[in-house]
Amino acid sequence: MRRESAATDRILALTLKIGAYSAFACIVSGLVLQYAAHFSDRVTEAGMVILLATPVLRIVIAGIQFLREHEVKYAFISLGVLGIVVLAYLLGV
């Protein structure tokens, strides 16, 4: 069971790294393009969307991993947290 937990930790860490690095690259590219092109705002916005979507993706992947490991209790907890995040987004808009 510990091997699956370590694999889950690596997958979740990789998800957060990819999201953070992608967001950073988009935001920096948008700032650099601000001086060269008119579509830089869209690149910067894409970076912000990636940055905001990364924790949500992490919750989804954690829930899937919990289901794969037959940890139904924690999968439901992940689903509840995802519901709270989506509700907070909808009420904030």
N, C-alpha and C positions, 0 to 999 in steps of 0.2 A: 504493500500500500504506500509506503514511503517513496518508492520510485515514481509512482504516478503523481504524487504530490510535488516532487521535484520537477517533473516534466510540466505540470500545470504552472508552477512558479516560473519556469523558463518561458513558457508560452505567453503568460501574462506580462512578464517583463519585456519580452520582445515586442508585444503589442504596444506597450507604453513608449518604448524607445522609438519604434517606427513612427508612431503618431507625433511624438515630440520633435523628432528630427525633420519629418515632413512639414510640420507646421512652421518650424524655424526656417527651413529652406524657402517656403512660399512667402513668408513675411519678409525675409531679407531680400528675396528676389523682387518682391513688390516695391520695397523701399528703393532698391537700386533702379528699377524700371521707372520709378516716379519721375526721374529726370530725363528719361529717354522716350517714353511712350505714354499714351493716354489710357491704356488698359491696366495700369499698375494697381489701381484700386481693386480690381477684380482678383488679381493675384494675391494681394494682401488679405482680402476678404476670404479667399479660399483657405489661406493659412489660418485665419481665425476660426473658420468652420472646422477645420481639421483639429485644431487645438481644443475646441469645445466638444467635438465628437469623440475624441480619444478616450475619456473616462467612460462614456456610455458604451463604447465598443468593448472596453475592458470588462464592464459589468455583464455584457452579453456573452463574451467568451468565457468568463468565470462560470456563468450559469450553465453553458453548454458542457464545460469541463466537469462540473458537479454532476450533471446528468450522466455523462460517460462513466463516471466513477460510482454511480448509483447512490449518490448523496442527495436524495430527493429533498431533504429538509433544507440544505444549503442552496439548492437550486431554486426553491420557492422563496428563500430569503433574497436571492439575487433578483428574482422576478419582482419582488416587492420593492427593492431599492430602485430597480429600473422604472417601475411605476411611479415612484416618488419623484425621480428625476424628470420623467416625461411630464408629469403633472406640474412640477415647478416651472418647467419650460413653457407649457401652455398657459399657465396663469401669469407668467412673466411677460408674455407677448401681448 
